[in-house]
Amino acid sequence: MKVLSVSSEVFPLIKTGGLADVAGALPLALKPFGIETKTLMPGYPAVMKALRNPVVRLVFDDLLGEPATVLEATHEGLEILVLDAPAYYNRTGGPYVDVLGKDYPDNWQRFAALSLAGSEIAAGLLPGWRPDMVHLHDWQTAMVSVYMRYYPTPELPSLLTIHNIAFQGQFGADIFAGLRLPPHALSMEGIEYYGDIGFLKGGLQTATAISTVSPSYAEEILTPEFGMGLEGVIGSRVGNLHGIVNGIDADVWNPRTDPFIARNYAPTTLRNRSENRRALEQHFGMHEDGSPIFCVISRLTWQKGMDLLAATVDEIVAMGGKLAILGSGDAALEGALLAAASRHHGRIGVSIGYNEPMSHLMQAGSDAILIPSRFEPCGLTQLYGLRYGCVPIVARTGGLNDTVIDANHAALAAQVATGVQFGPVSAEGLLQAVRRAMRFYEDQKLWTQLQKQGMKSDVSWEKSAERYAALYSSLVSKGM
C-alpha cells in the first residue's frame, strides 16, 4: 500500500509539539505492515538546510499565487516530499508564528497551498508514484480532502487525524477567492463555519474517515465541553470516527541507550537513576537531598493547566517537593514560574524554552512528572515518563486517562498501577494528587513497584501502527 501523509511538521526535521513526533514515527512503524509512506511537508529553512541530495519532482508555476517546487529526499529512514516555496516558508520565525510570537497573517494561504499541492499529488501528479490513500494531520493539512472533493480528483480515501481540536484554522470569509475553490464549496457541507471559513471543519466534512490520538479523546470531542464548537460536525460523522492512541519511538526514548542522560539504566538497575538525579539537580541549582523531584515538560498554557501549577508551587515546596520546569508559552505564566524559582532558590528550577536533550535528562532524573492538563488529546510526556521510571501524575482526561493506570487500592493490590490520576482538574485536585504521590514516595518499595510497572508498559508504536494499518486497509478496500 502507498500512502501520502501531509503534515505541517515532522520530527526530526521540525517540531513544535506532538504532531511532529507522530508524523515522523508513524511512517516508520507502518513499514513492517508493507505500507510505503511519502510525507509532504513545507520547506522551512531548517528543513531545507537538513535535506541531502534532494531531487526535483514537481514544479508549480502558480500555487495560489506563488511559484513552488516539490523536492524528494530521504531523511533518517523517512521518504520526504518538501514543498519548496520561499515566499510561503522561508521566514525567520517558527512554522506558524513570527519572531514576536504572532500568527503569520497569510497562514491561510501558506497551508492552503500545502494542501492544494497534496491534493495534486493524490491525483497522481507525481511522476511514477500514486498513493492508494491520503493521511492528513490537523487544520494545516485538512484542506487536502476539501481540494480532493471540489477538484476533479479520482476517488481516493482520506483519513484526517485530529491532534488537538482547539486549533481549527478559522479565517474570515474574505479569503475565499484566494483559495480558488468553486462557489458551492462555501457552504455548510463545505468550508463555511459560522460565516467564516474553517479549514479543520472543511476537512471533517470531506475526509473519508476521522481519527483522534486516543479513544477517550474521540469520545470527549463529541461533547460541547471538549468539541470546541465542532461537536455537531463530528457527531454527524461518528460512524467514521476512530480513536487510536499514540506511541513513542522506543529507540529514541530508551533509558538503556539514551545518549542524553548521565547514566543509562534498566528496570533491574534503577539505582543508576541516582546519577541522572544528581546531574539534574546540578543543572537547575537544586539542593542535593533526598526529597522527590517533580518535573514539568510542557507548553506553559492554560490548556496544560500551568496556571494551576503556578498557583500551587509554594504548597508543593512546603510539602517537601522540588520542581524542575522546562517549557515556554504564556508570558504571564513564564513570569509566575520564574518568580517562584527566585522565591525558592534550590527547590525550584525553571528553564524557559525547549531543549530536547534536557527533556531526556529530566525524565531520567526526576521522580515524577506533573501533567495537569485541562484536556489532552493523547500526550506524549506521560509515555516518556512511563518508559523512564518517572511516575506520571496526570489529570483524568483524554489520552492521559487511557495510558496511565491510577494507583488506587485495587490497582496497587494487583500490582498494575503505573501512576496517579486526579480529577477534578483544579488547584486542589493537583495538590491532592501530589500529596498521594508523596505518601507513595515515602514507601520506597511501593514507589519502585510503580516505576517498574510503568517501565513494563508497551508505549511503542507497534500496537497503534497495527490499528492504523487495519484502518488504512479498510478505507482502501471500501474505496476500490
C-alpha positions, 0 to 999 in steps of 0.5 A: 500500500502507498500512502501520502501523509501531509503534515505541517511538521515532522520530527526530526526535521521540525517540531513544535509539539506532538504532531511532529513526533507522530508524523515522523514515527508513524511512517516508520512503524507502518513499514513492517505492515508493507505500507510505503509512506511519502510525507509532504511537508513545507520547506522551512529553512531548517528543513531545507538546510537538513535535506541531502541530495534532494531531487526535483519532482514537481514544479508549480508555476502558480500555487495560489499565487506563488511559484513552488517546487516539490523536492524528494529526499530521504531523511533518517529512514523517512521518504520526504516530499518538501514543498519548496516555496520561499515566499510561503516558508522561508521566514525567520520565525517558527512554522506558524508564528513570527519572531514576536510570537504572532500568527503569520497573517497569510497562514491561510494561504501558506497551508492552503497551498500545502494542501492544494499541492497534496491534493495534486499529488493524490491525483497522481501528479507525481511522476511514477508514484500514486498513493492508494490513500491520503493521511492528513494531520490537523487544520494545516493539512485538512484542506487536502480532502476539501481540494480532493472533493471540489477538484476533479480528483479520482476517488481516493480515501482520506483519513484526517487525524485530529491532534488537538481540536482547539486549533481549527484554522478559522479565517474570515470569509474574505479569503475565499477567492484566494483559495480558488475553490468553486462557489458551492464549496462555501457552504455548510457541507463545505468550508463555511463555519459560522460565516467564516471559513474553517479549514479543520471543519472543511476537512471533517466534512470531506475526509473519508474517515476521522481519527483522534490520538486516543479513544477517550479523546474521540469520545470527549470531542463529541461533547460541547465541553471538549468539541470546541464548537465542532461537536455537531460536525463530528457527531454527524460523522461518528460512524467514521470516527476512530480513536487510536492512541499514540506511541513513542519511538522506543529507540529514541526514548530508551533509558538503556541507550539514551545518549542524553542522560548521565547514566543509562539504566534498566528496570533491574538497575534503577539505582543508576537513576541516582546519577541522572538525579544528581546531574539534574539537580546540578543543572537547575541549582537544586539542593542535593537531598533526598526529597522527590523531584517533580518535573514539568515538560510542557507548553506553559498554557492554560490548556496544560493547566500551568496556571494551576501549577503556578498557583500551587508551587509554594504548597508543593515546596512546603510539602517537601517537593522540588520542581524542575520546569522546562517549557515556554508559552504564556508570558504571564505564566513564564513570569509566575514560574520564574518568580517562584524559582527566585522565591525558592532558590534550590527547590525550584528550577525553571528553564524557559524554552525547549531543549530536547536533550534536557527533556531526556535528562529530566525524565531520567532524573526526576521522580515524577512528572506533573501533567495537569492538563485541562484536556489532552488529546493523547500526550506524549510526556506521560509515555516518556515518563512511563518508559523512564521510571518517572511516575506520571501524575496526570489529570483524568482526561483524554489520552492521559486517562487511557495510558496511565493506570491510577494507583488506587487500592485495587490497582496497587493490590494487583500490582498494575498501577503505573501512576496517579490520576486526579480529577477534578482538574483544579488547584486542589485536585493537583495538590491532592494528587501530589500529596498521594504521590508523596505518601507513595514516595515515602514507601520506597518499595511501593514507589519502585513497584510503580516505576517498574510497572510503568517501565513494563508498559508497551508505549511503542508504536507497534500496537497503534501502527497495527490499528492504523494499518487495519484502518488504512486497509479498510478505507482502501478496500471500501474505496476500490 
